Amino acid sequence: MPKKQVPKFKSEAEEQEFWAREDTVDYVDWSRAKQVTFPNLKPSTKTISIRLPESLLDELKSLANKRDVPYQSLLKIFLAERLELEQKKVSMK
């Protein structure tokens, strides 16, 4: 069955609205898709503000210093590890 033609979009917002209501199966032959990687692509980040007890922050900075990494990076690692653990717990239920 022939696929529909993807329209030209005037903006990214218009494209987002289109794909929110349309099914890609009608437009893309996924059997011909190939896996690709973008090794130099950095994930988007968003700055947040979080209040921590000074003692906790001091301990985090001390541990990060011992591991020779910035404390913000160490905090992201800890959060990612814990999130993965929690997601595994939820999926096991």
N, C-alpha and C positions, 0 to 999 in steps of 0.2 A: 504494500500500500504506500503510495507516495506521501512524503512528509509535507507539511505546510511550510510556507516561506516565513521566516522570522522577519517581522517588520523592522523598519528603521525607527529609532527612537530619538526624540528631541532632547531628552535628558535622562540621567540615571534614575531619577524618581519615576519617570514614565515607564522605564524598563522594569523597575522593581514592581510597579503596579501590575504590569502585564504578566510577569512571571508568577506573581502572587495568585493570579486567577487562572492561568493556563497550565496545562500539563506538558512538560518537556517531551514526553513520549510522542506527542503529536508533531513535534518539530525536529527531534533529534533521533538518529538511528544509533541508539546506545550500544548495539552489538559491534559497532565499528570503533567505539571509544577506546582510547589507550590511556594507560596510567602514566602520569607525568609528575615530576617533582620540580620544585622551585627552590633550590638550595640556598639562594641568597635572599629569599623573601622573609622579611621579619614580620611576626604577627603584630597586629594592631595592639596598642596599649592605651590605657586610659588612666590618667592621674586621679588618685583618690586621696582622701584625707582620713586617717584613722588615728584615734587616740589610744595610746598604750601606756600602761604604768611605766614610769621611768626605769624601775628596776628590771622590768621585762625587756625594755629597749636596750638597756645597758648589757644585759646578758646576751641578747641577740647580737649586738655589736661586738662583744668580746668573742663569741663563738665564730662570727664571721671573720674576725681578724685572725683567729687561729687557723681558719680554713683558707685564708687569703682571698676572700671574696667580699664584695660590697654587701652590707647588711640587707639592703633592699633585695638583692638577688637571692640571698639565703632565705629571706622571708617568702619570696615567690616560690622557691623550691619546696619549702615546708608546706605552704598552702596547696601547691599542686599535688604533693605526695598524699596529704591528708584527704584532699578532695577525691583522689583516685581510690583511696581506701574506703571512704564513705560510700562512693558509688558502687564499689564491689559488694559492700554489705547490703545495700538496697537491692541490687540485682539478684542476690542470693535468696531473698525472701520470697 
